[in-house]
Amino acid sequence: MKSNRTLVLTSRFPFPVIGGDRLRVYHVCKALAQESRLTLLTICQSQEEVDAQQPEHLFDEIHKVYLPKWKSYWNTLRALPTTRPFQLAYYDSAEFRARVDSLLPTHHRVWAHLIRTGQYIEHARGIRRILEMTDAVSLNYERFSGLAGARDPRKYIYALEQRRLKRYEQSVISQFDSTWLISRVDKDYLGPDDASRVEVIPNGVDTSQLRFRLPEKGNAIAFIGNLVSAQNLDACHHFIHDVLPLVRRHVNAVFRIVGNIPDGAAASFRRVHGVEVTGRVESIADAVDGAICAVCPVRAGAGMQNKVLEYLALGLPCVTSPIGLEGIAAKPGRDLLVYHSARHAADQIVRLFQDEPLRRSLAFAGRRLVSNEYSWERTYASVRSAVQELTPKLRASA
């Protein structure tokens, strides 16, 4: 019987496990559950979330607080003339705060996913507090707001938010016993005064769910991602308009977008000749059958691009922007290909279509890399180690 209890705070119900945020929550909690009983306290912004159940017994208790979106929008408007980050204001809930305060005394540690919920425990005492920051959101916003030609109106909100958010992210680290990031790039960007408080714990990939196959037949260029994200949406716009036409001058390729996507964006992309949109799928491996390679044309972002790990696990030769490589210990030319311009990206893709030995070499090398370095079991071990190291630190400072 596990003797200790961990309180988990999230800003959305973590099931189904779709998208990078939920994937991170799910696997970190799987690691925590190996040594602790878990209580989930989560914000829900839809009736669907309120009614949803966990598909497996991960949490011993689940508490939900409904925060209507109209109230979040009102909170954000009120924060506009202040210096408070919109990320905090949007998820401000007196009811959630009261539930946090009532649950803390019966738990041994609290793990808060993102600063959205970390704000509720930054001044709590008498309990071990872990902030799962995942990545430096301000780095993502800085990059996206500076993009030339980005069509998403969110870039203007990001520009307004970026400075206040970076100040908060840099300062809040000192308020927690430990802060977790998935990439050293993000840690260096934030430059915390006390680097010992920050743990870099990369994401993993489930190779058992991602069937390895050699890219021998087909004409598709795959992209996997959640296109609710402004960064992924921009990446697809950029690839379709700046790279795909250059590729199609030489090979009869189609660009296949796999993953959750708003209806409007899906309709717009489907009108472009040479573009396929699958939407959300049950099996990523099945959805990329017939793909010769995959791309990560992100122009903004932070942390790690899970899609790159998935490509490598699937045996799909990956062509990525430099940002897509960040946080991943892959060697360009051996494990994947990196491009530095639209023309360079197109040349790399055409080369893969025409060079089967290169495709096979990258496929085997990529799968070997994720199997050796990016299994979720390694992440679980890092999570357990970070939690175990936290106890003597606290005793020493007591």
TIPA-224212 format. One record per residue (C-alpha): chain; residue number from 0; residue in one letter; x, y, z. Coordinates in pm, 1 decimal. Layout:
// TIPA-224212
(A; NUM; a; (X; Y; Z)) ...
//
This chain:
// TIPA-224212
(A; 0; m; (0.0; 0.0; 0.0)) (A; 1; k; (143.2; 336.9; -102.1)) (A; 2; s; (175.2; 556.9; 205.0)) (A; 3; n; (214.7; 900.5; 49.6)) (A; 4; r; (-26.7; 1110.0; -152.9)) (A; 5; t; (39.9; 1353.7; -437.6)) (A; 6; l; (-200.8; 1628.2; -539.1)) (A; 7; v; (-201.7; 1689.1; -916.2)) (A; 8; l; (-329.3; 2023.9; -1047.8)) (A; 9; t; (-420.5; 2066.4; -1416.0)) (A; 10; s; (-596.4; 2336.0; -1616.7)) (A; 11; r; (-785.1; 2081.3; -1828.0)) (A; 12; f; (-903.8; 1725.4; -1777.7)) (A; 13; p; (-613.7; 1508.0; -1899.3)) (A; 14; f; (-824.8; 1254.4; -2089.7)) (A; 15; p; (-838.1; 1160.8; -2370.0)) (A; 16; v; (-460.1; 1176.1; -2406.4)) (A; 17; i; (-449.7; 1401.8; -2712.5)) (A; 18; g; (-188.3; 1672.2; -2765.4)) (A; 19; g; (144.6; 1742.5; -2601.1)) (A; 20; d; (7.7; 1885.1; -2273.8)) (A; 21; r; (-211.2; 1586.1; -2193.0)) (A; 22; l; (59.7; 1344.8; -2304.3)) (A; 23; r; (302.3; 1503.2; -2058.4)) (A; 24; v; (49.8; 1499.2; -1772.7)) (A; 25; y; (-41.8; 1137.3; -1837.7)) (A; 26; h; (311.2; 1001.5; -1841.7)) (A; 27; v; (444.0; 1207.4; -1550.4)) (A; 28; c; (145.6; 1093.0; -1345.1)) (A; 29; k; (211.6; 731.7; -1450.0)) (A; 30; a; (560.4; 775.4; -1304.3)) (A; 31; l; (435.5; 943.4; -985.9)) (A; 32; a; (171.8; 672.1; -939.0)) (A; 33; q; (442.1; 407.7; -909.4)) (A; 34; e; (524.3; 537.4; -561.8)) (A; 35; s; (230.0; 754.6; -460.3)) (A; 36; r; (-148.3; 768.5; -455.9)) (A; 37; l; (-269.2; 1049.8; -681.3)) (A; 38; t; (-549.9; 1301.5; -637.7)) (A; 39; l; (-646.2; 1507.0; -942.3)) (A; 40; l; (-789.7; 1857.3; -909.6)) (A; 41; t; (-868.1; 1997.4; -1252.6)) (A; 42; i; (-1033.1; 2294.1; -1418.0)) (A; 43; c; (-1300.8; 2211.0; -1675.4)) (A; 44; q; (-1424.1; 2459.9; -1934.0)) (A; 45; s; (-1684.9; 2247.4; -2107.6)) (A; 46; q; (-1961.8; 2008.1; -2012.2)) (A; 47; e; (-1775.8; 1740.7; -2206.9)) (A; 48; e; (-1482.1; 1770.8; -1965.8)) (A; 49; v; (-1711.3; 1775.2; -1663.8)) (A; 50; d; (-1876.3; 1450.7; -1775.9)) (A; 51; a; (-1558.7; 1274.5; -1893.6)) (A; 52; q; (-1419.9; 978.0; -1700.1)) (A; 53; q; (-1067.4; 842.1; -1669.9)) (A; 54; p; (-1033.5; 533.9; -1893.3)) (A; 55; e; (-800.0; 362.9; -1647.5)) (A; 56; h; (-736.8; 377.3; -1273.3)) (A; 57; l; (-463.4; 639.8; -1258.7)) (A; 58; f; (-609.2; 878.5; -998.0)) (A; 59; d; (-754.8; 759.4; -667.4)) (A; 60; e; (-968.4; 1073.2; -645.8)) (A; 61; i; (-1079.6; 1325.4; -906.9)) (A; 62; h; (-1214.8; 1671.8; -823.2)) (A; 63; k; (-1340.4; 1901.8; -1097.8)) (A; 64; v; (-1404.2; 2276.1; -1092.1)) (A; 65; y; (-1607.7; 2427.6; -1373.1)) (A; 66; l; (-1473.0; 2758.7; -1503.4)) (A; 67; p; (-1690.6; 2894.9; -1786.9)) (A; 68; k; (-1503.2; 3049.5; -2076.5)) (A; 69; w; (-1693.4; 3377.0; -2047.5)) (A; 70; k; (-1547.6; 3422.2; -1699.9)) (A; 71; s; (-1197.4; 3345.7; -1828.7)) (A; 72; y; (-1237.9; 3607.4; -2101.6)) (A; 73; w; (-1361.1; 3859.1; -1844.6)) (A; 74; n; (-1064.3; 3782.6; -1619.1)) (A; 75; t; (-828.4; 3839.0; -1911.5)) (A; 76; l; (-985.4; 4173.3; -2000.9)) (A; 77; r; (-946.3; 4288.5; -1642.4)) (A; 78; a; (-575.8; 4197.9; -1656.2)) (A; 79; l; (-519.3; 4402.2; -1972.9)) (A; 80; p; (-419.3; 4732.5; -1800.3)) (A; 81; t; (-202.3; 4548.4; -1544.4)) (A; 82; t; (126.0; 4359.5; -1565.3)) (A; 83; r; (-31.2; 4026.5; -1474.2)) (A; 84; p; (20.1; 3755.1; -1738.2)) (A; 85; f; (-295.6; 3661.6; -1926.0)) (A; 86; q; (-203.0; 3295.1; -1868.2)) (A; 87; l; (-270.2; 3345.9; -1497.3)) (A; 88; a; (-576.2; 3566.7; -1529.2)) (A; 89; y; (-751.3; 3336.2; -1775.1)) (A; 90; y; (-740.3; 3046.6; -1527.0)) (A; 91; d; (-824.7; 3248.9; -1216.1)) (A; 92; s; (-1093.3; 3077.1; -1007.3)) (A; 93; a; (-1182.9; 3142.7; -643.5)) (A; 94; e; (-1347.3; 2801.0; -625.6)) (A; 95; f; (-1035.7; 2626.4; -754.7)) (A; 96; r; (-821.6; 2813.9; -500.8)) (A; 97; a; (-1052.4; 2709.5; -217.3)) (A; 98; r; (-1036.4; 2345.2; -329.2)) (A; 99; v; (-655.4; 2361.0; -346.2)) (A; 100; d; (-639.8; 2499.7; 8.0)) (A; 101; s; (-870.4; 2226.2; 139.2)) (A; 102; l; (-676.6; 1941.9; -26.4)) (A; 103; l; (-317.3; 2048.8; 49.2)) (A; 104; p; (-315.3; 1945.5; 419.5)) (A; 105; t; (-394.2; 1580.8; 332.9)) (A; 106; h; (-114.2; 1540.6; 77.0)) (A; 107; h; (262.3; 1502.1; 95.3)) (A; 108; r; (348.2; 1683.4; -226.3)) (A; 109; v; (174.4; 1880.9; -500.7)) (A; 110; w; (259.0; 1872.4; -871.0)) (A; 111; a; (119.6; 2167.3; -1068.2)) (A; 112; h; (99.0; 2145.1; -1444.9)) (A; 113; l; (198.5; 2479.5; -1600.0)) (A; 114; i; (198.6; 2820.5; -1434.6)) (A; 115; r; (-178.7; 2828.6; -1488.6)) (A; 116; t; (-220.2; 2607.7; -1182.8)) (A; 117; g; (120.5; 2676.5; -1028.7)) (A; 118; q; (-8.7; 3022.5; -934.2)) (A; 119; y; (-231.2; 2858.5; -673.3)) (A; 120; i; (56.1; 2706.1; -475.2)) (A; 121; e; (354.1; 2935.5; -528.1)) (A; 122; h; (326.0; 3064.5; -169.4)) (A; 123; a; (207.4; 2741.6; -4.0)) (A; 124; r; (416.3; 2616.3; 285.4)) (A; 125; g; (462.1; 2284.0; 462.3)) (A; 126; i; (437.2; 2074.4; 146.3)) (A; 127; r; (675.5; 1980.8; -133.3)) (A; 128; r; (582.5; 2185.0; -440.5)) (A; 129; i; (677.0; 2095.9; -797.8)) (A; 130; l; (602.1; 2319.9; -1094.7)) (A; 131; e; (577.3; 2135.5; -1425.2)) (A; 132; m; (654.0; 2428.7; -1653.5)) (A; 133; t; (728.2; 2195.4; -1950.0)) (A; 134; d; (866.8; 2474.7; -2164.7)) (A; 135; a; (926.1; 2848.1; -2156.7)) (A; 136; v; (598.4; 2976.5; -2298.4)) (A; 137; s; (750.4; 3324.2; -2326.1)) (A; 138; l; (1014.3; 3187.6; -2567.1)) (A; 139; n; (739.1; 3043.0; -2783.2)) (A; 140; y; (550.1; 3374.4; -2777.1)) (A; 141; e; (863.0; 3574.8; -2854.0)) (A; 142; r; (932.1; 3368.2; -3161.6)) (A; 143; f; (573.8; 3357.3; -3284.9)) (A; 144; s; (500.7; 3728.3; -3239.9)) (A; 145; g; (810.3; 3809.8; -3444.9)) (A; 146; l; (720.5; 3588.8; -3741.8)) (A; 147; a; (693.8; 3766.0; -4074.4)) (A; 148; g; (385.5; 3659.3; -4266.7)) (A; 149; a; (218.1; 3472.6; -3978.7)) (A; 150; r; (-157.5; 3486.8; -4042.7)) (A; 151; d; (-283.6; 3398.6; -3698.0)) (A; 152; p; (-419.8; 3703.1; -3507.4)) (A; 153; r; (-296.0; 3542.6; -3185.4)) (A; 154; k; (51.9; 3676.1; -3269.6)) (A; 155; y; (-57.6; 4022.9; -3151.9)) (A; 156; i; (-183.5; 3886.1; -2820.9)) (A; 157; y; (139.9; 3692.5; -2781.4)) (A; 158; a; (342.6; 4008.7; -2842.3)) (A; 159; l; (152.5; 4187.2; -2566.1)) (A; 160; e; (184.7; 3892.5; -2329.5)) (A; 161; q; (546.9; 3794.1; -2391.1)) (A; 162; r; (732.2; 4041.7; -2169.0)) (A; 163; r; (504.2; 4014.4; -1867.9)) (A; 164; l; (507.0; 3636.6; -1904.7)) (A; 165; k; (886.0; 3609.4; -1921.3)) (A; 166; r; (926.8; 3823.4; -1608.2)) (A; 167; y; (683.6; 3597.8; -1424.9)) (A; 168; e; (838.2; 3271.8; -1547.6)) (A; 169; q; (1185.3; 3386.5; -1444.2)) (A; 170; s; (1075.8; 3498.9; -1098.2)) (A; 171; v; (838.7; 3216.3; -1006.6)) (A; 172; i; (1106.0; 2945.4; -1024.3)) (A; 173; s; (1245.6; 3062.8; -690.5)) (A; 174; q; (904.8; 3007.6; -528.3)) (A; 175; f; (903.3; 2631.9; -594.0)) (A; 176; d; (1106.7; 2347.6; -452.2)) (A; 177; s; (1158.3; 2214.9; -803.5)) (A; 178; t; (1063.3; 2325.9; -1155.8)) (A; 179; w; (1061.4; 2083.1; -1447.7)) (A; 180; l; (1136.3; 2167.3; -1812.1)) (A; 181; i; (1176.6; 1932.1; -2106.5)) (A; 182; s; (1462.5; 2111.5; -2282.1)) (A; 183; r; (1787.1; 2276.4; -2178.7)) (A; 184; v; (1720.1; 2544.4; -2441.8)) (A; 185; d; (1426.7; 2664.3; -2232.1)) (A; 186; k; (1628.6; 2651.9; -1910.8)) (A; 187; d; (1904.3; 2861.8; -2067.4)) (A; 188; y; (1648.7; 3108.4; -2204.4)) (A; 189; l; (1493.2; 3166.3; -1861.3)) (A; 190; g; (1835.4; 3179.2; -1693.4)) (A; 191; p; (1714.4; 3105.7; -1339.8)) (A; 192; d; (1921.3; 3250.3; -1053.7)) (A; 193; d; (1918.6; 2910.8; -881.6)) (A; 194; a; (1968.8; 2655.2; -1157.9)) (A; 195; s; (1967.0; 2373.9; -899.6)) (A; 196; r; (1591.8; 2423.4; -862.4)) (A; 197; v; (1535.9; 2333.5; -1229.0)) (A; 198; e; (1525.9; 1976.2; -1361.4)) (A; 199; v; (1538.4; 1900.7; -1734.7)) (A; 200; i; (1321.1; 1593.2; -1790.3)) (A; 201; p; (1263.9; 1522.7; -2161.5)) (A; 202; n; (951.9; 1366.2; -2307.1)) (A; 203; g; (952.3; 1011.4; -2433.1)) (A; 204; v; (779.9; 813.2; -2704.3)) (A; 205; d; (587.8; 485.4; -2691.6)) (A; 206; t; (754.2; 272.3; -2958.3)) (A; 207; s; (507.9; -11.6; -2897.3)) (A; 208; q; (227.4; 208.6; -3032.0)) (A; 209; l; (426.8; 343.5; -3326.5)) (A; 210; r; (490.5; 62.9; -3573.4)) (A; 211; f; (826.7; 84.0; -3746.9)) (A; 212; r; (805.3; 55.3; -4122.8)) (A; 213; l; (1053.4; 135.3; -4396.1)) (A; 214; p; (940.5; 420.2; -4625.9)) (A; 215; e; (966.2; 230.8; -4954.4)) (A; 216; k; (642.9; 301.0; -5143.9)) (A; 217; g; (411.7; 599.3; -5164.7)) (A; 218; n; (418.8; 969.5; -5239.0)) (A; 219; a; (307.1; 1137.3; -4914.9)) (A; 220; i; (490.8; 1387.7; -4696.2)) (A; 221; a; (347.0; 1351.4; -4346.1)) (A; 222; f; (285.6; 1611.5; -4077.8)) (A; 223; i; (155.4; 1503.4; -3735.4)) (A; 224; g; (27.1; 1760.0; -3490.2)) (A; 225; n; (-253.2; 1930.9; -3305.7)) (A; 226; l; (-352.1; 2218.3; -3532.5)) (A; 227; v; (-542.3; 2398.7; -3259.2)) (A; 228; s; (-190.6; 2518.7; -3178.0)) (A; 229; a; (-103.1; 2844.6; -3354.0)) (A; 230; q; (251.5; 2717.7; -3406.8)) (A; 231; n; (140.3; 2400.4; -3585.5)) (A; 232; l; (-115.7; 2589.3; -3791.9)) (A; 233; d; (152.1; 2836.7; -3901.6)) (A; 234; a; (390.5; 2549.9; -3980.0)) (A; 235; c; (138.2; 2397.2; -4219.8)) (A; 236; h; (60.0; 2731.6; -4385.2)) (A; 237; h; (431.8; 2793.0; -4428.8)) (A; 238; f; (498.6; 2448.3; -4575.7)) (A; 239; i; (200.0; 2452.2; -4811.8)) (A; 240; h; (274.1; 2795.6; -4954.3)) (A; 241; d; (654.8; 2814.5; -4939.1)) (A; 242; v; (789.4; 2458.3; -4964.7)) (A; 243; l; (534.3; 2224.0; -5123.9)) (A; 244; p; (521.2; 2404.0; -5463.1)) (A; 245; l; (901.1; 2371.4; -5489.1)) (A; 246; v; (881.3; 1999.5; -5410.2)) (A; 247; r; (603.0; 1932.6; -5660.8)) (A; 248; r; (812.2; 2075.2; -5943.6)) (A; 249; h; (1024.6; 1760.8; -5917.7)) (A; 250; v; (809.6; 1484.4; -5762.7)) (A; 251; n; (438.2; 1410.4; -5749.7)) (A; 252; a; (412.0; 1452.1; -5373.3)) (A; 253; v; (109.7; 1513.1; -5149.5)) (A; 254; f; (122.6; 1679.5; -4809.6)) (A; 255; r; (-77.2; 1476.6; -4556.2)) (A; 256; i; (-181.3; 1652.2; -4233.3)) (A; 257; v; (-262.1; 1409.8; -3950.8)) (A; 258; g; (-419.8; 1520.1; -3624.6)) (A; 259; n; (-681.1; 1735.3; -3456.7)) (A; 260; i; (-766.8; 2039.7; -3669.1)) (A; 261; p; (-1037.6; 2309.6; -3661.4)) (A; 262; d; (-1302.7; 2267.4; -3931.3)) (A; 263; g; (-1223.6; 2599.8; -4096.7)) (A; 264; a; (-853.9; 2525.3; -4129.9)) (A; 265; a; (-925.3; 2174.0; -4260.0)) (A; 266; a; (-1158.3; 2309.6; -4529.0)) (A; 267; s; (-905.7; 2574.2; -4630.9)) (A; 268; f; (-618.7; 2326.7; -4661.2)) (A; 269; r; (-826.3; 2072.1; -4854.0)) (A; 270; r; (-888.6; 2331.8; -5124.2)) (A; 271; v; (-515.9; 2332.6; -5204.6)) (A; 272; h; (-413.5; 2083.7; -5472.8)) (A; 273; g; (-175.3; 1826.0; -5332.7)) (A; 274; v; (-291.4; 1854.5; -4969.5)) (A; 275; e; (-469.4; 1581.6; -4770.6)) (A; 276; v; (-624.2; 1628.8; -4425.0)) (A; 277; t; (-710.0; 1321.8; -4216.4)) (A; 278; g; (-819.2; 1495.5; -3897.7)) (A; 279; r; (-798.7; 1306.2; -3569.6)) (A; 280; v; (-717.0; 936.2; -3616.8)) (A; 281; e; (-717.8; 622.7; -3402.6)) (A; 282; s; (-382.2; 499.3; -3532.1)) (A; 283; i; (-102.2; 737.1; -3629.2)) (A; 284; a; (95.3; 447.5; -3777.0)) (A; 285; d; (-191.7; 359.4; -4012.8)) (A; 286; a; (-246.4; 724.2; -4105.0)) (A; 287; v; (110.4; 767.8; -4231.4)) (A; 288; d; (115.9; 454.9; -4447.3)) (A; 289; g; (241.1; 558.1; -4789.2)) (A; 290; a; (454.8; 841.8; -4653.0)) (A; 291; i; (808.0; 869.3; -4786.6)) (A; 292; c; (911.5; 1118.8; -4519.8)) (A; 293; a; (775.0; 1356.8; -4257.6)) (A; 294; v; (833.0; 1724.2; -4188.1)) (A; 295; c; (848.8; 1954.6; -3888.1)) (A; 296; p; (840.1; 2302.5; -4045.1)) (A; 297; v; (774.1; 2488.2; -3718.9)) (A; 298; r; (890.1; 2849.2; -3719.2)) (A; 299; a; (808.9; 2910.6; -3353.2)) (A; 300; g; (792.3; 2692.5; -3047.4)) (A; 301; a; (971.3; 2589.0; -2731.2)) (A; 302; g; (1051.6; 2271.1; -2545.1)) (A; 303; m; (1056.2; 1958.9; -2762.4)) (A; 304; q; (858.8; 1873.3; -3071.8)) (A; 305; n; (694.7; 1539.8; -2991.2)) (A; 306; k; (614.5; 1493.7; -3357.4)) (A; 307; v; (985.9; 1458.4; -3437.4)) (A; 308; l; (1020.6; 1175.5; -3184.2)) (A; 309; e; (713.0; 1008.9; -3335.2)) (A; 310; y; (853.4; 1036.4; -3688.3)) (A; 311; l; (1179.7; 875.1; -3580.8)) (A; 312; a; (996.8; 597.5; -3395.7)) (A; 313; l; (784.0; 525.7; -3703.7)) (A; 314; g; (1087.8; 502.9; -3928.5)) (A; 315; l; (987.5; 814.2; -4119.6)) (A; 316; p; (1288.8; 1016.1; -4237.9)) (A; 317; c; (1239.3; 1359.2; -4082.9)) (A; 318; v; (1310.6; 1696.7; -4241.6)) (A; 319; t; (1292.7; 1964.5; -3975.1)) (A; 320; s; (1357.5; 2330.6; -3912.5)) (A; 321; p; (1628.5; 2411.5; -3654.9)) (A; 322; i; (1358.4; 2487.7; -3396.0)) (A; 323; g; (1217.3; 2138.9; -3447.0)) (A; 324; l; (1554.4; 1991.7; -3352.0)) (A; 325; e; (1581.2; 2178.9; -3021.5)) (A; 326; g; (1586.3; 1961.1; -2712.7)) (A; 327; i; (1644.4; 1641.8; -2911.6)) (A; 328; a; (1986.8; 1475.0; -2918.3)) (A; 329; a; (1965.6; 1383.4; -3285.5)) (A; 330; k; (2260.2; 1424.2; -3520.1)) (A; 331; p; (2173.1; 1599.6; -3849.3)) (A; 332; g; (2262.4; 1383.5; -4146.8)) (A; 333; r; (2261.8; 1065.0; -3940.9)) (A; 334; d; (1926.8; 1061.8; -3757.3)) (A; 335; l; (1734.8; 1327.2; -3952.3)) (A; 336; l; (1778.9; 1620.4; -4190.2)) (A; 337; v; (1771.8; 1988.9; -4094.6)) (A; 338; y; (1693.2; 2270.8; -4336.8)) (A; 339; h; (1765.4; 2643.7; -4324.6)) (A; 340; s; (1542.1; 2782.9; -4600.9)) (A; 341; a; (1234.4; 2685.3; -4798.1)) (A; 342; r; (1450.4; 2592.0; -5096.4)) (A; 343; h; (1677.6; 2383.4; -4875.8)) (A; 344; a; (1375.7; 2202.8; -4726.5)) (A; 345; a; (1240.8; 2122.8; -5072.2)) (A; 346; d; (1579.7; 1995.5; -5188.9)) (A; 347; q; (1608.0; 1765.8; -4885.9)) (A; 348; i; (1259.5; 1622.6; -4943.8)) (A; 349; v; (1316.2; 1564.5; -5316.1)) (A; 350; r; (1643.5; 1393.5; -5231.0)) (A; 351; l; (1459.1; 1155.7; -4995.9)) (A; 352; f; (1205.2; 1070.7; -5264.7)) (A; 353; q; (1487.0; 979.0; -5500.5)) (A; 354; d; (1739.9; 816.2; -5266.2)) (A; 355; e; (1612.0; 490.6; -5111.8)) (A; 356; p; (1939.4; 400.5; -4933.1)) (A; 357; l; (1933.0; 737.7; -4756.9)) (A; 358; r; (1572.5; 683.0; -4650.7)) (A; 359; r; (1654.5; 341.8; -4507.5)) (A; 360; s; (1963.2; 470.0; -4325.9)) (A; 361; l; (1770.3; 755.2; -4162.0)) (A; 362; a; (1480.6; 524.1; -4075.3)) (A; 363; f; (1699.2; 276.4; -3885.8)) (A; 364; a; (1907.8; 548.6; -3717.6)) (A; 365; g; (1601.0; 742.7; -3602.6)) (A; 366; r; (1431.3; 438.8; -3453.7)) (A; 367; r; (1751.7; 340.7; -3276.4)) (A; 368; l; (1786.8; 689.8; -3127.9)) (A; 369; v; (1437.7; 703.8; -2975.7)) (A; 370; s; (1458.7; 343.9; -2852.3)) (A; 371; n; (1785.7; 414.2; -2671.8)) (A; 372; e; (1732.4; 772.4; -2551.7)) (A; 373; y; (1363.1; 860.4; -2550.3)) (A; 374; s; (1164.1; 575.4; -2402.3)) (A; 375; w; (899.9; 677.1; -2148.4)) (A; 376; e; (1071.1; 439.4; -1905.5)) (A; 377; r; (1371.4; 674.5; -1903.0)) (A; 378; t; (1137.9; 966.4; -1834.7)) (A; 379; y; (973.8; 772.7; -1551.4)) (A; 380; a; (1314.6; 708.2; -1395.5)) (A; 381; s; (1401.7; 1079.3; -1420.8)) (A; 382; v; (1071.5; 1177.2; -1257.0)) (A; 383; r; (1125.0; 934.9; -967.3)) (A; 384; s; (1483.9; 1052.8; -921.7)) (A; 385; a; (1379.2; 1420.5; -917.1)) (A; 386; v; (1113.3; 1349.0; -653.2)) (A; 387; q; (1352.7; 1146.1; -437.4)) (A; 388; e; (1621.3; 1415.7; -452.2)) (A; 389; l; (1369.3; 1674.7; -338.9)) (A; 390; t; (1329.2; 1529.0; 11.8)) (A; 391; p; (1690.2; 1574.5; 133.8)) (A; 392; k; (1696.2; 1925.0; -16.4)) (A; 393; l; (1392.6; 2019.9; 188.3)) (A; 394; r; (1533.4; 1866.9; 505.4)) (A; 395; a; (1856.7; 2058.6; 459.6)) (A; 396; s; (1672.0; 2388.9; 422.0)) (A; 397; a; (1432.0; 2323.2; 711.0)) 
//
